[in-house]
Amino acid sequence: MEILDNLNKISIFFFLLLATSTTLVLSQGTRVGFYATSCPRAESIVQSTVRSHFQSNPKIAPGLLRMHFHDCFVQGCDGSILIDGAGTEKTAGPNLLLRGYEVIDDAKTQLEQACPGVVSCADILALAARDSVVLTNGPSWPVPTGRRDGRVSLASNTANLPRFQDSVDIQKNKFFDKGLSTQDLVALVGGHTIGTAACQFFQYRMYNFNSSVTVDPSINPAFLSQLQSLCPSDGDTSKRVALDTGSENRFDSSFFENLQNGRGILESDQMLWTDSSTRSVVQQFLGIRGFLGLTFSIEFTRSMVKMSNIEVKTGTDGEIRRVCSAIN
C-alpha cells in the first residue's frame, strides 16, 4: 500500500507539472518563479502570513479563496477587489461579506520592507488563495506570478459575478466568457467545500421558493428540518451555515456528495446536480460507476491556475501598488 501511495503521489506531481507547464505557455506573461531573483522570499512571506492569520482565525481561508475568485471575474486578476473607496468593487453587493483583506495588507507591508515596489497585490492574493487551500488540507500547486495591479475598481463592473440564484446556463455563460469550461465551473464551485454562507442567501429555498411551491423540491426532505433549524424563518439572516455540511473546514470532495444527496446549501450549487450538463462532471468527481473518474484535487488546481490567468496585466500594463488598498 505504501508503494502504491507513493506512486499515486508521483503521478499527481507529474500531472500538476505538466498542467502547469501547459498553462504557462498559454498564459499572458506570468510564470512560476517570477520573483526568484527580484524577491526570493516573496512566496514564503505570503505563506507564513496566511498561516499566522489562519491560526488565529481559520475563516480567513475560504475568505481569501473567494476573494481571489471575485477579483479575477472582474477586469481580470489585477487586485482591483482590494481597493478602498466609495463605488469600488469592495462596496458591491456580492463582495460585502468577503473577508481576509487584513491578511493581504499584512503580507504587503512585509514584502515592501523586504523588496520595495516589487511584488504586486494581485500576486499576493493569488498566492494567498493557494496557501489557504493547503492549510485546509487541500492540494498545493505552483502559482504562476508576474501579474501587475489594476488602476480601476468600480462596483458597476461586478454584474458578471456568479450569483447564488443563477441557473446553470447563466453560470456556464459567465464562466465561458472568461475562457473557462463546464468542468472548470464545477471544479471551481467545488471550492465551496470550505466556508459558510449567510442564511439570507438560501433561506427563501425553505419558506418562499416560488409562486408554485414553498420549499425547493431539490432539497432532500430529510435535510430540510436540519436546515430550517439552522435558519428559522424569523431568525437572524446573517447567521452563517457551512456550505459543505459536516466538512466546512476541510478541503475534500464531500461537497459533491452533499449535492448528490440533495444537501447543497446555495441553489446555484445544488443546480450542478439537477442539471444534466454539470451532473455528469459531478459524477466523475465522485467516481460513480459508468463515468470516467476525475480526481477533484487535481482538476481544481488545474482550473485555479487557468482562472488565475484571466485577463492579467503584465509587462508595463498596470502598476505595483505601494499599499493594496489604494492606487499609487
FILOMI-414490 format. One record per residue (C-alpha): residue number from 1; x, y, z. Coordinates in nm, 3 decimals. Layout:
// residues N
REC     k         x         y         z
REC   NUM         X         Y         Z
...
***
This chain:
// residues 328
REC     k         x         y         z
REC     1     0.000     0.000     0.000
REC     2     0.282     0.241     0.081
REC     3     0.435     0.180    -0.262
REC     4     0.101     0.246    -0.431
REC     5     0.053     0.565    -0.227
REC     6     0.397     0.686    -0.331
REC     7     0.324     0.605    -0.696
REC     8    -0.002     0.798    -0.675
REC     9     0.178     1.098    -0.526
REC    10     0.440     1.083    -0.803
REC    11     0.166     1.062    -1.069
REC    12    -0.014     1.362    -0.924
REC    13     0.313     1.559    -0.908
REC    14     0.394     1.497    -1.273
REC    15     0.035     1.568    -1.376
REC    16     0.048     1.904    -1.199
REC    17     0.387     1.976    -1.352
REC    18     0.254     1.904    -1.700
REC    19    -0.065     2.103    -1.641
REC    20     0.131     2.399    -1.509
REC    21     0.379     2.390    -1.796
REC    22     0.094     2.390    -2.046
REC    23    -0.073     2.678    -1.867
REC    24     0.245     2.882    -1.869
REC    25     0.268     2.854    -2.245
REC    26    -0.091     2.976    -2.278
REC    27    -0.079     3.245    -2.010
REC    28    -0.030     3.615    -2.065
REC    29     0.317     3.667    -1.927
REC    30     0.301     3.506    -1.583
REC    31     0.538     3.228    -1.486
REC    32     0.625     3.015    -1.187
REC    33     0.921     3.164    -1.001
REC    34     0.875     3.517    -1.135
REC    35     1.023     3.663    -0.813
REC    36     1.308     3.413    -0.779
REC    37     1.568     3.685    -0.832
REC    38     1.386     4.010    -0.758
REC    39     1.230     3.894    -0.428
REC    40     1.335     3.537    -0.339
REC    41     1.133     3.529    -0.015
REC    42     0.810     3.655    -0.170
REC    43     0.619     3.327    -0.159
REC    44     0.746     3.226     0.185
REC    45     0.647     3.566     0.330
REC    46     0.294     3.530     0.194
REC    47     0.274     3.171     0.315
REC    48     0.385     3.250     0.669
REC    49     0.150     3.550     0.687
REC    50    -0.150     3.344     0.577
REC    51    -0.058     3.069     0.823
REC    52    -0.027     3.315     1.111
REC    53    -0.370     3.467     1.044
REC    54    -0.524     3.124     0.984
REC    55    -0.407     3.003     1.323
REC    56    -0.596     3.291     1.483
REC    57    -0.899     3.272     1.255
REC    58    -0.946     2.970     1.021
REC    59    -1.233     3.151     0.848
REC    60    -0.986     3.360     0.652
REC    61    -0.901     3.054     0.436
REC    62    -1.230     3.037     0.243
REC    63    -1.241     3.417     0.252
REC    64    -0.913     3.452     0.065
REC    65    -1.009     3.182    -0.185
REC    66    -1.339     3.360    -0.261
REC    67    -1.166     3.698    -0.281
REC    68    -0.925     3.573    -0.549
REC    69    -1.219     3.432    -0.746
REC    70    -1.417     3.758    -0.718
REC    71    -1.110     3.957    -0.819
REC    72    -1.043     3.752    -1.133
REC    73    -1.402     3.768    -1.260
REC    74    -1.400     4.149    -1.267
REC    75    -1.147     4.301    -1.509
REC    76    -0.916     4.006    -1.459
REC    77    -0.684     3.906    -1.174
REC    78    -0.548     4.252    -1.100
REC    79    -0.610     4.309    -0.730
REC    80    -0.887     4.561    -0.801
REC    81    -1.106     4.394    -0.536
REC    82    -0.863     4.526    -0.271
REC    83    -0.906     4.898    -0.339
REC    84    -1.091     5.108    -0.081
REC    85    -1.330     5.392    -0.160
REC    86    -1.686     5.479    -0.249
REC    87    -1.814     5.291    -0.553
REC    88    -1.526     5.042    -0.570
REC    89    -1.566     4.666    -0.623
REC    90    -1.530     4.613    -0.250
REC    91    -1.857     4.803    -0.193
REC    92    -2.063     4.596    -0.441
REC    93    -2.331     4.365    -0.300
REC    94    -2.160     4.035    -0.393
REC    95    -1.839     4.148    -0.221
REC    96    -1.973     4.296     0.103
REC    97    -1.919     3.978     0.305
REC    98    -1.573     3.893     0.173
REC    99    -1.309     3.858     0.443
REC   100    -0.932     3.844     0.466
REC   101    -0.829     4.190     0.345
REC   102    -0.611     4.235     0.653
REC   103    -0.408     3.929     0.556
REC   104    -0.320     4.076     0.216
REC   105    -0.236     4.412     0.374
REC   106    -0.012     4.243     0.631
REC   107     0.174     4.044     0.366
REC   108     0.215     4.355     0.151
REC   109     0.364     4.552     0.442
REC   110     0.622     4.279     0.499
REC   111     0.703     4.249     0.129
REC   112     0.750     4.624     0.093
REC   113     1.007     4.605     0.371
REC   114     1.186     4.312     0.208
REC   115     1.151     4.413    -0.159
REC   116     1.005     4.763    -0.206
REC   117     0.793     4.812    -0.516
REC   118     0.841     4.459    -0.649
REC   119     0.555     4.224    -0.557
REC   120     0.204     4.306    -0.680
REC   121    -0.106     4.283    -0.467
REC   122    -0.266     4.069    -0.738
REC   123     0.011     3.812    -0.698
REC   124    -0.014     3.821    -0.319
REC   125    -0.384     3.738    -0.349
REC   126    -0.319     3.451    -0.592
REC   127    -0.054     3.304    -0.361
REC   128    -0.269     3.353    -0.051
REC   129    -0.558     3.166    -0.214
REC   130    -0.331     2.868    -0.280
REC   131    -0.187     2.877     0.072
REC   132    -0.539     2.890     0.219
REC   133    -0.637     2.571     0.038
REC   134    -0.322     2.398     0.163
REC   135    -0.398     2.499     0.523
REC   136    -0.739     2.331     0.497
REC   137    -0.575     2.002     0.393
REC   138    -0.625     2.069     0.024
REC   139    -0.374     2.033    -0.261
REC   140    -0.086     2.266    -0.337
REC   141     0.015     2.383    -0.684
REC   142     0.283     2.604    -0.845
REC   143     0.132     2.953    -0.880
REC   144     0.242     3.149    -1.188
REC   145     0.322     3.506    -1.085
REC   146     0.408     3.830    -1.259
REC   147     0.066     3.999    -1.251
REC   148     0.052     4.374    -1.212
REC   149    -0.215     4.569    -1.026
REC   150    -0.505     4.741    -1.196
REC   151    -0.588     5.108    -1.155
REC   152    -0.966     5.078    -1.194
REC   153    -1.214     4.941    -0.940
REC   154    -1.585     5.001    -0.998
REC   155    -1.879     4.839    -0.825
REC   156    -2.071     4.870    -1.151
REC   157    -1.834     4.618    -1.312
REC   158    -1.936     4.335    -1.079
REC   159    -2.258     4.242    -1.259
REC   160    -2.092     3.941    -1.423
REC   161    -2.002     3.778    -1.091
REC   162    -2.183     3.443    -1.047
REC   163    -2.487     3.476    -0.819
REC   164    -2.649     3.230    -0.579
REC   165    -2.970     3.211    -0.788
REC   166    -2.804     3.182    -1.130
REC   167    -2.924     2.893    -1.346
REC   168    -2.660     2.655    -1.477
REC   169    -2.687     2.812    -1.822
REC   170    -2.617     3.156    -1.676
REC   171    -2.330     3.018    -1.471
REC   172    -2.181     2.848    -1.775
REC   173    -2.209     3.166    -1.983
REC   174    -2.032     3.369    -1.715
REC   175    -1.752     3.113    -1.699
REC   176    -1.731     3.072    -2.078
REC   177    -1.692     3.450    -2.110
REC   178    -1.374     3.412    -1.904
REC   179    -1.242     3.120    -2.106
REC   180    -1.346     2.859    -1.851
REC   181    -1.520     2.533    -1.938
REC   182    -1.811     2.349    -1.779
REC   183    -1.560     2.127    -1.600
REC   184    -1.378     2.437    -1.471
REC   185    -1.711     2.568    -1.344
REC   186    -1.786     2.254    -1.143
REC   187    -1.429     2.226    -1.014
REC   188    -1.410     2.589    -0.901
REC   189    -1.754     2.586    -0.739
REC   190    -1.615     2.284    -0.555
REC   191    -1.415     2.540    -0.359
REC   192    -1.733     2.568    -0.153
REC   193    -1.607     2.258     0.025
REC   194    -1.469     2.510     0.274
REC   195    -1.650     2.808     0.420
REC   196    -2.000     2.923     0.501
REC   197    -2.293     3.122     0.362
REC   198    -2.531     3.358     0.542
REC   199    -2.891     3.241     0.581
REC   200    -3.008     3.538     0.372
REC   201    -2.867     3.373     0.059
REC   202    -3.066     3.050     0.078
REC   203    -3.347     3.099     0.332
REC   204    -3.602     3.152     0.053
REC   205    -3.546     2.792    -0.060
REC   206    -3.715     2.667     0.258
REC   207    -4.001     2.915     0.308
REC   208    -4.079     3.107    -0.010
REC   209    -3.922     2.932    -0.307
REC   210    -4.158     3.047    -0.581
REC   211    -4.524     3.107    -0.662
REC   212    -4.586     2.735    -0.713
REC   213    -4.410     2.568    -0.421
REC   214    -4.299     2.682    -0.077
REC   215    -3.993     2.458    -0.050
REC   216    -3.730     2.399    -0.317
REC   217    -3.801     2.040    -0.428
REC   218    -3.430     1.973    -0.481
REC   219    -3.371     1.989    -0.103
REC   220    -3.357     1.641     0.050
REC   221    -3.668     1.617     0.276
REC   222    -3.458     1.453     0.547
REC   223    -3.223     1.753     0.536
REC   224    -3.494     2.018     0.531
REC   225    -3.570     2.015     0.904
REC   226    -3.199     2.041     0.986
REC   227    -3.164     2.338     0.754
REC   228    -3.476     2.504     0.893
REC   229    -3.344     2.468     1.247
REC   230    -3.023     2.641     1.141
REC   231    -3.210     2.920     0.962
REC   232    -3.564     2.962     1.102
REC   233    -3.799     3.185     0.905
REC   234    -3.788     3.455     1.171
REC   235    -3.423     3.404     1.262
REC   236    -3.104     3.604     1.216
REC   237    -3.043     3.618     0.839
REC   238    -2.675     3.699     0.896
REC   239    -2.614     3.366     1.072
REC   240    -2.367     3.156     0.873
REC   241    -2.405     2.791     0.779
REC   242    -2.146     2.550     0.637
REC   243    -2.158     2.521     0.258
REC   244    -2.029     2.164     0.288
REC   245    -2.233     2.011     0.569
REC   246    -2.010     1.810     0.801
REC   247    -1.683     1.925     0.645
REC   248    -1.672     2.305     0.635
REC   249    -1.309     2.332     0.746
REC   250    -1.159     2.053     0.535
REC   251    -1.091     2.073     0.164
REC   252    -1.226     1.747     0.016
REC   253    -1.481     1.607    -0.230
REC   254    -1.764     1.568     0.023
REC   255    -1.919     1.886    -0.120
REC   256    -2.016     1.685    -0.428
REC   257    -2.153     1.400    -0.216
REC   258    -2.380     1.654    -0.050
REC   259    -2.503     1.774    -0.390
REC   260    -2.577     1.415    -0.490
REC   261    -2.777     1.372    -0.170
REC   262    -2.979     1.695    -0.208
REC   263    -2.786     1.868     0.068
REC   264    -2.646     2.163    -0.125
REC   265    -2.689     2.494     0.054
REC   266    -2.696     2.750    -0.226
REC   267    -2.949     2.699    -0.504
REC   268    -2.680     2.760    -0.767
REC   269    -2.467     2.484    -0.609
REC   270    -2.748     2.228    -0.597
REC   271    -2.826     2.303    -0.961
REC   272    -2.493     2.143    -1.053
REC   273    -2.658     1.812    -0.968
REC   274    -3.008     1.877    -1.102
REC   275    -2.878     1.994    -1.442
REC   276    -2.762     1.705    -1.662
REC   277    -2.475     1.901    -1.825
REC   278    -2.300     1.959    -1.493
REC   279    -2.422     1.648    -1.310
REC   280    -2.202     1.432    -1.533
REC   281    -1.894     1.625    -1.413
REC   282    -2.003     1.590    -1.050
REC   283    -2.046     1.218    -1.110
REC   284    -1.694     1.197    -1.250
REC   285    -1.557     1.370    -0.940
REC   286    -1.748     1.118    -0.728
REC   287    -1.620     0.823    -0.930
REC   288    -1.972     0.692    -0.990
REC   289    -1.977     0.365    -1.185
REC   290    -2.015     0.419    -1.557
REC   291    -1.841     0.757    -1.556
REC   292    -1.476     0.822    -1.631
REC   293    -1.327     0.923    -1.297
REC   294    -1.171     1.261    -1.234
REC   295    -0.969     1.349    -0.926
REC   296    -1.120     1.664    -0.780
REC   297    -0.799     1.788    -0.616
REC   298    -0.607     1.764    -0.944
REC   299    -0.878     1.925    -1.157
REC   300    -0.930     2.200    -0.901
REC   301    -0.563     2.301    -0.912
REC   302    -0.564     2.299    -1.291
REC   303    -0.876     2.517    -1.302
REC   304    -0.731     2.754    -1.040
REC   305    -0.418     2.812    -1.248
REC   306    -0.637     2.869    -1.553
REC   307    -0.864     3.111    -1.367
REC   308    -0.571     3.299    -1.213
REC   309    -0.455     3.399    -1.562
REC   310    -0.781     3.563    -1.666
REC   311    -0.704     3.898    -1.833
REC   312    -0.390     3.953    -1.626
REC   313    -0.190     4.271    -1.657
REC   314     0.182     4.217    -1.717
REC   315     0.484     4.399    -1.851
REC   316     0.419     4.773    -1.844
REC   317     0.043     4.742    -1.802
REC   318    -0.093     4.841    -1.461
REC   319     0.133     4.916    -1.165
REC   320     0.283     4.771    -0.847
REC   321     0.083     4.933    -0.568
REC   322     0.265     5.058    -0.260
REC   323    -0.039     4.965    -0.049
REC   324    -0.301     4.723    -0.171
REC   325    -0.600     4.933    -0.070
REC   326    -0.511     5.237    -0.284
REC   327    -0.392     5.321    -0.633
REC   328    -0.045     5.481    -0.637
***
